[in-house]
């Protein structure tokens, strides 16, 4: 006859009792503590063996030419690609001989469109190696960009210099005409003298305009030269205020958590192995 209460009223044999779990933990407490303490000790030893590293950053500004505002000679992306693919590996190889021995250098844009940051992680004992590498990389970058800067600057100055040359020729011609008119000023009758004087006045006004235009062109050329900037190292291997990476305190804290988890696993696994061994004679 069927059970009117149905299968829901039948107790399950595989229910887990919290009291039984507590009994297991109490019996296997030495195993739990032993595994946990061992894990924490290993974590502390590992943390103490880890070197304290800082981040060292160097700044460099790419060349830019003034032309109604600063214009970069080369884009950040092109400069970063050149640094990562050629200049940094080349300088590391020349300075250290083996790339694995030298510090790694990361490059990223910073702030404006023409500023770059070189970043390396190292201990304080090796900070001088980082500084040397960063400086050599920046010098190599400046040498690569120097011809580009010179061409861009010359291209911006050429129209102004051409205008100055044309104005100088016009001024020289008018000055010659003016000197000739001054020589003729005392010749002839009064009417001829008035005509010459009128011509002299016109030439003098034109000379004044041309000289003013030449001054403006020369001033613009000086502004372009003064405002344009070649590759500049803004700062070198500045150390971060605090260590980077996983700190020792974090490693120890993680080892405590991991030790507790491994301890619990070891306690229950030990209990399982003991129960399995004790049941073997009964099954035989």
Buried (B, 14 or more C-beta within 10 A) or exposed (E): EEEEEEEEEEEEEEEEEEEEEEEBBEEBEEBBBBBBEBBBEEBBEEBEEEEEBBBBBBBBBBBBBBBEEBBBBBEBEEBBEBBEEEBBBEBBEEBBEEEEEBBBBBBEBBEEEBBBBBBBBBBEEBBEBBBBBBBBBBBBBBEBBBEBBEEBBEEBBEEBEEBBEBBEEBBEEBEEBBEEBEEBBEEEEEEEBEEBEEBBEEBEEBBEEBBEBBEBBBEBBEEBBEEBBBBBBBEBBBEEEEBBEEBBEEBBEEBBEBBBEBBBEBBBEBBEEEEEEEEEEEEE
